[in-house]
Amino acid sequence: MKKHTSPSPDLSRRRFLASLGLGGLGLLLPQGAQAAKSPADEELATLHDLSKCVGCGACVEACRETNAPKFPEPTRPFPKMFPSTVKVEDWSTKRQITDRLTPYNWLYIQSARGQFQGQRFEIHIPRRCMHCQNPPCANLCPWGAAARQKNGVVRIDDQICLGGAKCKTVCPWKIPMRQTGVGLYLKLMPRYGGNGVMYKCDRCFDRLAKGQKPACIEACPYEVQEIGPRSEMVAKAHALARNMGGYIYGETENGGTNSLYVSPVPFDILDAAVTTGPGKPDLAKAPDMMADETRMAYAALFAPVAGIVAGVLRLGSRLTGGDKDAGSKGDNDKKAKPSEPPDTSGPTPDDKENWS
């Protein structure tokens, strides 16, 4: 069985921050770098038993149906961006796509087929945001639009996101996806903004707030997933891996995530067997993106500034009538419908883009 050990404290990072005079300012540190939470405040994690998943897609449909009110409704025509090389990313006419992540599809089933130990295998993996413990998307967003909640949910606030895609750039799996023609940039700086809003799984944060389970977990007929305190889910993951002679993914990737997978087949073999690319994340051993001292210093120094900026942007959103949906659903907006032809103001998403 694949062994996982807890990472030892990075003393060099502590010395580095201390040299900046930040060693005692715990409130300025990225959330995952602060002291461990008490059991009562422990974040939630999901555990996926991949030996049970048959790829039926019930979780995908439940996710789409439950989160449909959160999906973007872009305004047309799209503003001409400066510089002109800025790409339009329009998924509003491709809402039916379910075989990859999009702003309208926050969960999809990734399938791997091959041989292991002389036996053929077929493993199905529900893929979505990993909800990292120390998320670079939240730590490094210059606008404070991405944030990690106390319960471990990592969210992007669509009311203040300007679509700059920093979250996607620093994510090891490149998970957030952008939709053009929606969001606060239309009100503030339509030619120079980030060209839309970034979208990803928010783990049904509104359902969790009501004591309900995320829609994907509730809808699964095979009980592939469960959710609970992370320490409990980690213990269950190790017990499950021992019983099946299996392997764990997500416990230490990117410094630790709140999405744990247990598989009877090693994840390096699964990674070689799955289709990867834009909207289709890999299963490689992801390094800790926040281990870089430059990023740690940036997060520590600019987290307070990002918080102030986020507050200003929220105020701007309210003042421009974007209380409910990032200012992109005004009474006079022209909404893009699934049956409308693609917008001709720029290229549509290209699955062959360089997303490394």
C-alpha positions as CSV (number, residue, x, y, z in Angstrom):
1,M,0.0,0.0,0.0
2,K,1.2,3.5,-0.7
3,K,2.5,5.1,2.5
4,H,1.6,8.7,3.3
5,T,3.4,10.7,6.0
6,S,2.6,14.1,7.3
7,P,5.0,16.7,5.9
8,S,7.5,18.1,8.4
9,P,7.4,21.8,9.2
10,D,9.3,23.9,6.6
11,L,11.7,25.7,8.8
12,S,13.2,27.7,5.9
13,R,9.9,29.2,5.2
14,R,9.5,30.2,8.9
15,R,13.0,31.8,8.9
16,F,12.1,33.6,5.6
17,L,8.9,35.1,6.9
18,A,10.6,36.0,10.2
19,S,13.3,37.9,8.2
20,L,10.4,40.0,6.8
21,G,9.2,40.7,10.3
22,L,6.1,38.5,9.8
23,G,7.0,35.6,12.0
24,G,4.6,36.6,14.7
25,L,1.8,37.9,12.5
26,G,-0.3,34.8,12.2
27,L,-3.3,36.7,10.9
28,L,-1.3,37.6,7.8
29,L,-0.4,34.1,6.9
30,P,-2.3,32.0,4.3
31,Q,-5.0,30.1,6.0
32,G,-3.4,26.7,5.7
33,A,-0.2,28.0,7.3
34,Q,-1.8,29.1,10.5
35,A,-2.0,27.0,13.7
36,A,-4.0,23.8,13.5
37,K,-7.7,24.3,14.2
38,S,-9.5,22.7,17.1
39,P,-11.6,19.6,16.4
40,A,-14.8,21.7,16.6
41,D,-13.5,23.9,13.8
42,E,-12.0,21.2,11.7
43,E,-12.6,21.5,8.0
44,L,-14.7,19.0,6.1
45,A,-13.3,16.5,3.6
46,T,-14.8,14.2,1.0
47,L,-13.7,10.6,0.6
48,H,-14.2,8.8,-2.7
49,D,-14.1,5.0,-2.9
50,L,-13.2,4.5,-6.5
51,S,-13.8,0.8,-6.3
52,K,-17.5,1.6,-6.1
53,C,-17.9,4.1,-8.9
54,V,-19.5,2.7,-12.1
55,G,-19.5,6.1,-14.0
56,C,-23.3,6.4,-14.1
57,G,-23.1,10.2,-14.0
58,A,-25.8,10.7,-11.4
59,C,-23.5,13.0,-9.5
60,V,-22.9,15.1,-12.6
61,E,-26.6,15.6,-13.3
62,A,-27.3,16.4,-9.6
63,C,-24.5,19.0,-9.6
64,R,-25.8,20.6,-12.8
65,E,-29.4,20.7,-11.7
66,T,-28.6,22.0,-8.2
67,N,-26.1,24.7,-9.2
68,A,-27.9,25.8,-12.4
69,P,-29.1,29.1,-10.7
70,K,-25.4,29.9,-10.1
71,F,-24.4,29.4,-13.7
72,P,-23.5,32.5,-15.7
73,E,-25.8,34.3,-18.2
74,P,-23.5,36.4,-20.4
75,T,-24.4,39.7,-21.9
76,R,-23.9,40.2,-25.6
77,P,-22.2,41.6,-27.6
78,F,-19.0,40.9,-25.7
79,P,-16.8,44.1,-25.2
80,K,-13.8,44.3,-27.5
81,M,-10.9,43.7,-25.3
82,F,-7.5,45.5,-25.1
83,P,-5.2,44.1,-26.2
84,S,-7.0,42.4,-29.0
85,T,-5.1,39.2,-28.3
86,V,-7.2,38.7,-25.2
87,K,-9.3,35.6,-25.9
88,V,-13.1,35.3,-25.5
89,E,-14.0,32.2,-23.6
90,D,-17.6,31.5,-24.2
91,W,-19.2,28.3,-23.0
92,S,-22.8,29.6,-23.0
93,T,-23.5,27.8,-26.3
94,K,-21.9,24.6,-25.1
95,R,-23.7,24.0,-21.9
96,Q,-24.5,20.4,-22.8
97,I,-20.9,19.4,-22.5
98,T,-20.3,17.0,-19.5
99,D,-17.0,15.3,-20.4
100,R,-14.8,18.0,-19.0
101,L,-15.0,21.0,-16.5
102,T,-16.6,24.2,-17.8
103,P,-18.3,27.2,-16.2
104,Y,-21.6,25.1,-16.6
105,N,-20.2,21.7,-15.6
106,W,-18.3,21.7,-12.3
107,L,-18.0,18.0,-12.0
108,Y,-17.3,15.3,-14.6
109,I,-16.4,11.6,-14.6
110,Q,-12.9,10.8,-15.7
111,S,-12.4,7.2,-16.8
112,A,-9.2,5.1,-16.8
113,R,-8.8,1.7,-18.5
114,G,-5.8,-0.6,-18.6
115,Q,-4.0,-3.4,-16.9
116,F,-2.5,-3.8,-13.5
117,Q,-0.9,-6.9,-12.0
118,G,-2.1,-8.9,-15.0
119,Q,-5.7,-7.9,-14.6
120,R,-7.7,-5.5,-16.7
121,F,-9.2,-2.5,-14.8
122,E,-11.8,0.2,-15.4
123,I,-11.8,3.0,-12.8
124,H,-14.1,6.0,-12.9
125,I,-13.0,9.1,-11.0
126,P,-15.4,12.0,-10.2
127,R,-13.3,15.1,-10.8
128,R,-13.9,18.7,-9.5
129,C,-12.1,21.3,-7.4
130,M,-9.9,19.6,-4.8
131,H,-10.6,22.2,-2.1
132,C,-7.0,22.4,-1.0
133,Q,-6.1,23.1,2.7
134,N,-3.7,25.9,1.7
135,P,-5.2,26.9,-1.6
136,P,-2.9,29.0,-3.9
137,C,-6.0,30.3,-5.7
138,A,-7.3,31.9,-2.5
139,N,-3.9,33.0,-1.2
140,L,-2.8,34.6,-4.4
141,C,-5.9,36.1,-5.9
142,P,-5.1,39.9,-6.2
143,W,-8.8,40.8,-5.8
144,G,-9.7,38.7,-2.9
145,A,-12.4,37.0,-5.0
146,A,-11.3,33.4,-4.1
147,A,-11.4,32.5,-0.4
148,R,-11.3,29.5,1.8
149,Q,-14.1,29.1,4.4
150,K,-13.5,27.7,7.9
151,N,-15.2,24.4,6.9
152,G,-12.6,23.9,4.1
153,V,-14.7,25.0,1.2
154,V,-12.8,27.1,-1.4
155,R,-15.1,29.5,-3.2
156,I,-14.9,32.1,-5.9
157,D,-17.1,35.1,-5.3
158,D,-18.7,35.7,-8.7
159,Q,-19.9,39.2,-7.6
160,I,-16.3,40.5,-7.4
161,C,-14.3,38.2,-9.6
162,L,-12.8,40.1,-12.6
163,G,-11.8,36.9,-14.5
164,G,-8.1,37.5,-14.4
165,A,-7.5,33.7,-14.1
166,K,-4.7,34.0,-11.5
167,C,-6.6,31.2,-9.7
168,K,-6.3,28.9,-12.8
169,T,-2.6,29.8,-13.3
170,V,-1.6,28.8,-9.8
171,C,-3.9,25.7,-9.5
172,P,-1.9,22.5,-9.9
173,W,-4.9,21.0,-11.8
174,K,-5.9,24.2,-13.7
175,I,-9.5,23.7,-12.5
176,P,-11.2,27.1,-12.6
177,M,-12.8,28.0,-16.0
178,R,-13.7,31.4,-17.3
179,Q,-16.9,32.7,-18.9
180,T,-16.7,35.9,-20.9
181,G,-19.5,38.5,-20.8
182,V,-20.5,38.2,-17.2
183,G,-19.4,39.9,-14.0
184,L,-18.3,43.1,-12.5
185,Y,-15.7,43.9,-15.2
186,L,-18.6,44.9,-17.5
187,K,-19.5,47.7,-15.1
188,L,-16.0,48.8,-14.1
189,M,-13.6,48.4,-17.0
190,P,-15.1,46.3,-19.8
191,R,-12.2,46.8,-22.2
192,Y,-9.4,46.2,-19.7
193,G,-10.8,43.8,-17.1
194,G,-10.2,40.1,-16.8
195,N,-12.8,39.3,-19.5
196,G,-15.4,37.5,-17.3
197,V,-15.7,35.4,-14.2
198,M,-14.0,32.2,-13.1
199,Y,-16.2,29.3,-12.1
200,K,-15.6,26.0,-10.3
201,C,-17.2,23.6,-7.7
202,D,-18.1,25.4,-4.5
203,R,-19.0,22.1,-2.8
204,C,-22.6,23.2,-2.5
205,F,-21.6,25.6,0.3
206,D,-25.2,26.8,0.6
207,R,-26.5,23.2,1.2
208,L,-23.7,22.6,3.7
209,A,-24.8,25.8,5.6
210,K,-28.3,24.2,5.9
211,G,-26.8,20.9,7.3
212,Q,-27.4,19.1,3.9
213,K,-24.9,17.1,1.9
214,P,-23.5,18.3,-1.4
215,A,-25.8,17.3,-4.2
216,C,-23.3,14.9,-5.8
217,I,-22.9,12.9,-2.6
218,E,-26.7,12.8,-1.9
219,A,-27.5,11.7,-5.5
220,C,-25.0,8.8,-5.8
221,P,-26.8,5.4,-5.8
222,Y,-23.6,3.5,-5.0
223,E,-22.3,5.6,-2.0
224,V,-19.0,6.4,-3.7
225,Q,-18.5,9.5,-1.6
226,E,-18.9,10.5,2.0
227,I,-18.2,13.8,3.8
228,G,-17.0,14.5,7.3
229,P,-14.2,16.0,9.4
230,R,-10.9,15.7,7.6
231,S,-9.1,13.7,10.3
232,E,-12.0,11.2,10.3
233,M,-11.9,11.0,6.5
234,V,-8.1,10.5,6.4
235,A,-8.4,7.7,8.9
236,K,-11.1,6.1,6.9
237,A,-9.1,6.5,3.7
238,H,-6.1,4.7,5.2
239,A,-8.3,1.9,6.6
240,L,-10.0,1.5,3.2
241,A,-6.7,1.5,1.4
242,R,-5.4,-1.2,3.8
243,N,-8.4,-3.4,3.3
244,M,-8.3,-3.3,-0.5
245,G,-4.5,-3.1,-0.8
246,G,-5.1,0.3,-2.4
247,Y,-3.7,3.8,-2.9
248,I,-4.6,7.3,-1.7
249,Y,-4.6,10.5,-3.7
250,G,-5.3,14.0,-2.2
251,E,-4.0,13.6,1.3
252,T,-0.6,15.3,0.6
253,E,-1.0,16.6,-3.0
254,N,-0.4,20.4,-3.1
255,G,0.3,20.3,0.6
256,G,-3.0,18.5,1.4
257,T,-6.5,18.7,0.0
258,N,-10.0,18.1,1.3
259,S,-10.8,15.7,-1.6
260,L,-9.5,12.2,-0.9
261,Y,-9.5,9.3,-3.4
262,V,-8.8,5.6,-2.7
263,S,-8.2,3.3,-5.6
264,P,-7.2,-0.3,-6.0
265,V,-4.9,0.8,-8.8
266,P,-1.9,3.1,-8.3
267,F,-2.6,6.7,-9.3
268,D,0.5,6.9,-11.5
269,I,-1.0,4.1,-13.6
270,L,-4.4,5.9,-13.6
271,D,-2.8,9.1,-14.6
272,A,-1.2,7.5,-17.6
273,A,-4.5,6.0,-18.6
274,V,-6.8,9.1,-18.3
275,T,-7.3,11.8,-21.0
276,T,-5.9,15.1,-19.7
277,G,-5.9,18.6,-21.1
278,P,-7.9,21.8,-20.8
279,G,-10.8,21.1,-18.3
280,K,-9.5,17.6,-17.8
281,P,-7.1,17.6,-14.8
282,D,-4.3,15.0,-14.3
283,L,-3.7,12.6,-11.4
284,A,0.0,13.4,-11.1
285,K,1.7,13.9,-7.7
286,A,1.1,17.6,-7.4
287,P,3.8,19.7,-5.6
288,D,2.9,22.2,-2.9
289,M,2.3,25.4,-4.8
290,M,2.6,27.5,-1.7
291,A,6.0,26.0,-0.7
292,D,7.7,28.6,-2.9
293,E,9.0,31.3,-0.6
294,T,8.2,34.0,-3.0
295,R,4.5,33.0,-3.1
296,M,4.5,32.7,0.7
297,A,5.8,36.2,1.0
298,Y,3.3,37.6,-1.5
299,A,0.4,35.9,0.3
300,A,1.6,37.2,3.7
301,L,2.2,40.7,2.5
302,F,-0.8,41.2,0.3
303,A,-3.5,39.2,2.0
304,P,-4.7,42.3,3.9
305,V,-4.6,44.4,0.8
306,A,-6.6,41.8,-1.1
307,G,-9.2,41.8,1.7
308,I,-9.5,45.6,1.4
309,V,-9.8,45.3,-2.4
310,A,-12.5,42.6,-2.1
311,G,-14.5,44.9,0.2
312,V,-14.2,47.8,-2.2
313,L,-15.3,45.6,-5.1
314,R,-18.3,44.3,-3.2
315,L,-19.3,47.8,-2.5
316,G,-18.9,48.6,-6.2
317,S,-21.0,45.6,-7.1
318,R,-23.8,46.8,-4.9
319,L,-23.6,50.3,-6.2
320,T,-23.8,49.1,-9.8
321,G,-26.8,46.9,-9.1
322,G,-24.8,43.6,-8.9
323,D,-26.1,42.5,-5.5
324,K,-27.5,39.2,-6.8
325,D,-25.3,38.2,-9.7
326,A,-22.1,40.2,-10.2
327,G,-23.9,43.0,-12.0
328,S,-24.3,40.8,-15.1
329,K,-28.1,40.2,-14.9
330,G,-29.5,43.7,-15.1
331,D,-33.1,44.1,-16.4
332,N,-31.9,45.4,-19.7
333,D,-29.2,42.8,-20.3
334,K,-29.4,40.6,-23.4
335,K,-29.0,37.1,-22.2
336,A,-27.1,34.4,-24.2
337,K,-29.3,31.3,-24.6
338,P,-28.1,27.8,-25.4
339,S,-29.7,27.9,-28.8
340,E,-28.1,31.2,-29.8
341,P,-25.3,31.0,-32.4
342,P,-21.7,31.6,-31.1
343,D,-20.6,35.2,-30.7
344,T,-18.4,36.4,-33.4
345,S,-16.5,39.0,-31.4
346,G,-13.6,36.6,-30.7
347,P,-12.5,33.0,-30.7
348,T,-14.5,30.4,-28.6
349,P,-12.7,28.2,-26.1
350,D,-10.0,26.1,-27.8
351,D,-9.4,22.7,-26.3
352,K,-5.9,22.7,-27.8
353,E,-4.8,25.8,-25.8
354,N,-1.6,25.7,-23.9
355,W,-2.8,25.4,-20.3
356,S,0.5,24.4,-18.6
